Amino acid sequence: MTSEERRVLPTARIAECPQKAAEQARWWEGHILEVLHGLPPDAPHGAVPRPEFDPRQHCLAERERAKAAELAIG
C-alpha cells in the first residue's frame, strides 16, 4: 500500500478549522492510519510496519491496544 493509498484525502473543511485543531486532527490521522494499515501516512516508500502494528501479525483490536499503550506512555 502506497502512502497515497494510506492518506485520507484532505478536504476544504479542515481549512475552516483553527490551525491548532487542524494540526491535532492531522496528528490523530497519522496514529489512526498506522493502526488501520500498519504505517502512518508519511512512511517512506518500502517501509514496513512496526511489529506491533503489522496487520499480517495482529488483529485490529491488538493494534488498537498497542497504540493506546504507546500513547499512554508518551
C-alpha positions in Angstrom: 0.0 0.0 0.0 1.4 3.4 -1.0 1.4 6.5 1.2 -1.1 7.9 -1.2 -3.4 5.0 -0.6 -3.0 5.3 3.2 -3.6 9.0 3.4 -7.1 10.4 3.9 -7.7 12.9 1.2 -7.7 16.5 2.5 -10.9 18.4 2.4 -11.7 22.0 2.2 -13.4 21.7 5.6 -10.1 21.4 7.5 -9.2 24.8 6.3 -12.2 26.1 8.2 -10.8 24.8 11.5 -8.5 26.8 13.7 -4.9 26.0 12.9 -4.3 24.2 16.3 -7.4 21.9 15.7 -6.2 21.1 12.2 -2.7 20.2 13.5 -4.3 17.9 16.1 -6.5 16.3 13.5 -3.5 15.5 11.3 -1.6 14.2 14.3 -4.5 11.8 15.1 -4.8 10.9 11.4 -1.3 9.5 11.5 -1.9 7.4 14.5 -5.3 6.1 13.3 -3.9 5.2 9.8 -1.0 3.3 11.5 -3.5 1.3 13.5 -5.6 0.6 10.4 -3.0 -0.1 7.8 0.3 -0.7 9.7 2.0 2.5 8.5 1.5 6.2 9.1 0.7 8.3 6.0 4.2 9.8 6.0 6.1 6.5 5.9 8.6 6.3 3.2 8.1 4.0 0.2 9.1 0.5 1.0 8.7 0.9 4.8 7.5 -2.0 6.8 5.1 -1.8 9.8 6.5 -1.9 13.3 5.8 -5.4 14.6 3.0 -4.4 17.0 1.1 -2.6 14.1 1.6 -5.2 11.4 -1.9 -6.2 10.1 -0.5 -9.6 9.0 0.5 -10.4 12.6 -2.1 -8.7 14.7 -5.9 -8.2 14.5 -7.3 -4.7 14.7 -8.1 -4.9 18.4 -4.5 -5.9 19.2 -3.2 -3.0 17.1 -5.6 -0.6 18.9 -4.3 -1.8 22.3 -0.7 -1.4 21.2 -1.4 2.2 20.1 -3.3 3.0 23.3 -0.3 1.7 25.3 2.1 3.7 23.2 0.1 6.9 23.6 -0.3 6.4 27.3 3.5 6.2 27.8 4.2 9.2 25.5 
